Amino acid sequence: MKKGFLIIGLLCFTAVTHAQEIKLNAPSKKGGKPLMEVVNGRHSERSFVKKEMPAQILSDLLWVANGFNRNDKRTVPTAQDRQEMELYVMLDDGVYFYDAKANVLKPVQKGNFRKALGQENITSNAAVNLIMVGDLSKAASREYAYFAAGCISQNVYLYAESKGLGTVARGSFNRDELTKALKLSEKKEVMLVQPVGWIK
Ligand SMILES: Cc1cc2nc3c(=O)[nH]c(=O)nc-3n(C[C@H](O)[C@H](O)[C@H](O)COP(=O)(O)O)c2cc1C
């Protein structure tokens, strides 16, 4: 009898601790506008219409930004293949870590942390706000980590243009508040944030 309770207890505990993990769709890796048209259209958007992002688009966006496109290599380059970049996603209910290998969003902290992003006029109507974090304990150098953040940003710009979404790279955020919201350790640095949303 006691053993039964223990198993039920463990199952409940597992359900509670994993309740908020968001399983992502497999990235589609196809379609979109031709590259030359996408590059021709790339631009920054700062005004969004509040609308949800369909699950497939969210999965594809994250994969484009920092997913794996070969066994253990990513869609963006990093110096010496250190893969120091981490991607976090801020949704209305909290912040999540993009675990690209497992293809899930892992909850980091529940709550509304939008203020930490700064420029709420830009960020609050975006469907998602991406946060690029460099792990300087892995990076060949801080400069190279910033370069990698730029690569992620451009991938996001190009995907957004391809899908009729809007986006803008943003360097003006509250570093201390974001560091706390993401529960970052000392060697991890927020480098860039990027809202992605619907423009009509
Ligand atoms: C590193 C970086 C930081 C930026 N920070 C901000 C920002 O904090 N807020 C903002 O509205 N735009 C920001 N931008 C977007 C630029 O203002 C924008 O790219 C520039 O005006 C050129 O416009 P375009 O992207 O449409 O070509 C940033 C761009 C970069 C590359």
The ligand as a MOL file (V3000), in Angstrom:
LIG
                    3D

  0  0  0     0  0            999 V3000
M  V30 BEGIN CTAB
M  V30 COUNTS 31 33 0 0 0
M  V30 BEGIN ATOM
M  V30 1 C 23.4490 45.6500 -32.1320 0
M  V30 2 C 22.1490 46.3450 -32.4710 0
M  V30 3 C 21.4230 46.9310 -31.4610 0
M  V30 4 C 20.2010 47.5560 -31.7480 0
M  V30 5 N 19.4500 48.0560 -30.7240 0
M  V30 6 C 18.2450 48.5870 -30.9890 0
M  V30 7 C 17.4230 49.0160 -29.9160 0
M  V30 8 O 17.7700 48.9020 -28.7430 0
M  V30 9 N 16.2100 49.5240 -30.2080 0
M  V30 10 C 15.7660 49.6330 -31.5070 0
M  V30 11 O 14.6380 50.1010 -31.7170 0
M  V30 12 N 16.5280 49.2250 -32.5580 0
M  V30 13 C 17.7510 48.6910 -32.3220 0
M  V30 14 N 18.5200 48.2130 -33.3520 0
M  V30 15 C 18.0010 48.2370 -34.7370 0
M  V30 16 C 18.6580 49.3430 -35.5710 0
M  V30 17 O 18.2250 50.6100 -35.1180 0
M  V30 18 C 18.3000 49.1320 -37.0360 0
M  V30 19 O 18.8690 47.9330 -37.4880 0
M  V30 20 C 18.8080 50.3010 -37.8820 0
M  V30 21 O 18.0550 51.4520 -37.6280 0
M  V30 22 C 18.7210 50.0140 -39.3890 0
M  V30 23 O 17.3770 49.7240 -39.7480 0
M  V30 24 P 17.0340 48.3620 -40.5180 0
M  V30 25 O 17.3480 47.2100 -39.6090 0
M  V30 26 O 15.5690 48.4450 -40.8340 0
M  V30 27 O 17.8990 48.2980 -41.7380 0
M  V30 28 C 19.7350 47.6090 -33.0910 0
M  V30 29 C 20.4950 47.0210 -34.1110 0
M  V30 30 C 21.6800 46.3870 -33.8120 0
M  V30 31 C 22.4550 45.7190 -34.9280 0
M  V30 END ATOM
M  V30 BEGIN BOND
M  V30 1 1 1 2
M  V30 2 1 2 3
M  V30 3 2 2 30
M  V30 4 2 3 4
M  V30 5 1 4 5
M  V30 6 1 4 28
M  V30 7 2 5 6
M  V30 8 1 6 7
M  V30 9 1 6 13
M  V30 10 2 7 8
M  V30 11 1 7 9
M  V30 12 1 9 10
M  V30 13 2 10 11
M  V30 14 1 10 12
M  V30 15 2 12 13
M  V30 16 1 13 14
M  V30 17 1 14 15
M  V30 18 1 14 28
M  V30 19 1 15 16
M  V30 20 1 16 17
M  V30 21 1 16 18
M  V30 22 1 18 19
M  V30 23 1 18 20
M  V30 24 1 20 21
M  V30 25 1 20 22
M  V30 26 1 22 23
M  V30 27 1 23 24
M  V30 28 2 24 25
M  V30 29 1 24 26
M  V30 30 1 24 27
M  V30 31 2 28 29
M  V30 32 1 29 30
M  V30 33 1 30 31
M  V30 END BOND
M  V30 END CTAB
M  END
